Amino acid sequence: MDHAAAGPPDAGSPGAQSLPGCYRHPDRETGIRCTRCERPICTDCMVNASVGFHCPDCAAGRTPGGGGPAPAASRPRTLAGGTVAADPHLLTKILIGINVAVFIAVQALPDSFLADLVLIGRWPPAPYLPTEGVAEGEWYRLVTTMFTHQEIWHVGFNMITLWFLGAPLEEALGRARYLALYLLSGLAGSVLAYLLESPTTATLGASGAIFGLFGATAALMRRRNADMRPVVILLAISLIFTFTRENISWQAHLGGLVAGAVIGYAMLQAPRERRSLVQYGTCALVLLVVVGLTLLRTVQLT
């Protein structure tokens, strides 16, 4: 018998079953294809996606062949319908950087700088605090207080929590939706503290926004049908500290938590056919509530 005839069939023969080559590395045979453009991709080129794998072009939102941006309908999307970014955690890093930069400035500059940033209503004049506040029209304090910390343990705890909660949320929501969640949760915390705290109380910290991330994380775990017990346990511990320790604004924590849960649920559970309307409509309603409560409290104080 001629043993040479027992080898693999010729590539051109009907019995050949050779695999296609990767579109970027033609010498590498592969059985994997991009779930969007269906081009063959090797293990070095495949990018994990919510379903299957994407090629580098589709993952970056480019048209097949790298010829520019892909049509909006074919671009890869996050779980909430946002645009997939090359660095899905960039905004979280920027928020941490802003908080740390403000903390350093607070330590380096006179006390008047801190007094100009904290959330305050009206109080008797004091040598270390100005007499102006939100009640006198300085609404910017509703925002600046969200990025202001005075103690190292405060900024440290908040920034660690921001990273562990914020990074997955930014990846799931996309940058625009994530930023809306963060800012509106922080504003909701600020306005509830402004509404219910004593007008002589100065409050500060990113905790309102952080608790908003807690609420949205619970919505994300529910959306993914994941085990919610770790989030519930961590939130319960945080709430115990909130209501049992002094000098903690439970109003800011509670306001941020409620707003974050509402916005997070709307972001992640909105029906696909009217997703943007539900998502940004919910954000607009939360903002209207913030403005309305701020006006109400200002009228009470003036």
Secondary structure, DSSP 8 states (H G I E B T S, - for coil): --GGGGS---TTSTT-----B-SS-TTSB---B-TTT--B--TTT-EE-SSSEE-HHHHTTB-TTS-SB--GGGS-B-TTS-B--SSTTHHHHHHHHHHHHHHHHHHHS-HHHHHTTSB------BTTB-S--GGGT-TTHHHHGGG---SHHHHHHHHHHHHHHHHHHHHHH-HHHHHHHHHHHHHHHHHHHHHHS-TT--B--SHHHHHHHHHHHHHHHHHTT---HHHHHHHHHHHHHHHHSTT--HHHHHHHHHHHHHHHHHHHHS-GGGHHHHHHHHHHHHHHHHHHHHHHHHHHH-
